[in-house]
Amino acid sequence: MGAVEDYAGLIDAVNSQKERLQGPASEDIWGGMIAKRFRSDPKRQMEDNFEILAGFVRPDDVFVDAGGGAGRLGLPMALRCREVINVEPSAGMGIEFIGSVDEAGIKNASNVRANWLEPHGVVGDVVHCANVTYFVRDIGVFIERLVSAARRRVILSMYSVPNPMHNAKLFKMVYGEDQATVPGHTQLLPALWEMDILPDVRFLPQGVHFDGVEQLPALPQTKEDAVEMALAGVWLAPHHRDRGELAVREQFDNLFERSEESFLPLWLPEARQVLITWETGRPW
């Protein structure tokens, strides 16, 4: 088996485990409150890691965000380039994206509801994709379509520990078995090499920095907020919330370290943002 096939095998194992333990997924797992959690003010101060990403984008570029969600990165980029096109399959994410566009008065950003593996006709100078490849089974086709849509550059962004694995300890605590391995950069890079793509790879600073100054994370101030933090995300099926809450409360002292002002989560891994990028070299 090659790297692309190995990648598909990991996705199959993840999906099989989720269906066995949690049942069929809802039609739009990224909608509702999940989508609202991904919405951010497009005009907020942007961290240093965003500035590194923005360094690849020119003022006259069309920036395409494949699976761009509610526009957390795409909409701030719209303030720096000619146009942003958000290609997003989740209806709930699209609603939050359009809401942010309207609220901020942004005129050069649009949302296309489509799965990147389906025909959509979107083309741009830079095609960006953040934290999406963890869920893509047909990674070879996915990458080929990113390349075909990019006039100049493809940028992939992810974390050194894939985001869906950040709650692996909670997953085992609730479901009684290790979470199946979600593919990250260590599986993606061999697949790219197999496709004769030799990208530049950069590990960005951990944490949030503004002008080189590290910002302390916002931690839950109460026990109830801490419990909600643990239960947030798509690792826990909505119909298993009561089960998850019981496990978190029983193990609370092992999951959080309490200080005078906040609760520090102890289960989260240390992870750095990984930027993978290459030029497509297309003349059109």
Secondary structure as GFF3:
##gff-version 3
##sequence-region A 1 284
A	DSSP	alpha_helix	3	22	.	.	.	ID=ss1
A	DSSP	alpha_helix	32	37	.	.	.	ID=ss2
A	DSSP	alpha_helix	48	54	.	.	.	ID=ss3
A	DSSP	beta_strand	62	66	.	.	.	ID=ss4
A	DSSP	alpha_helix	74	78	.	.	.	ID=ss5
A	DSSP	beta_strand	83	87	.	.	.	ID=ss6
A	DSSP	alpha_helix	91	104	.	.	.	ID=ss7
A	DSSP	beta_strand	109	112	.	.	.	ID=ss8
A	DSSP	beta_strand	124	130	.	.	.	ID=ss9
A	DSSP	three_ten_helix	133	135	.	.	.	ID=ss10
A	DSSP	alpha_helix	139	149	.	.	.	ID=ss11
A	DSSP	beta_strand	150	159	.	.	.	ID=ss12
A	DSSP	three_ten_helix	163	165	.	.	.	ID=ss13
A	DSSP	alpha_helix	168	175	.	.	.	ID=ss14
A	DSSP	alpha_helix	185	194	.	.	.	ID=ss15
A	DSSP	beta_strand	200	203	.	.	.	ID=ss16
A	DSSP	beta_strand	208	210	.	.	.	ID=ss17
A	DSSP	beta_strand	213	215	.	.	.	ID=ss18
A	DSSP	alpha_helix	223	231	.	.	.	ID=ss19
A	DSSP	three_ten_helix	238	240	.	.	.	ID=ss20
A	DSSP	alpha_helix	241	250	.	.	.	ID=ss21
A	DSSP	alpha_helix	252	255	.	.	.	ID=ss22
A	DSSP	beta_strand	256	258	.	.	.	ID=ss23
A	DSSP	beta_strand	263	265	.	.	.	ID=ss24
A	DSSP	beta_strand	273	279	.	.	.	ID=ss25
###
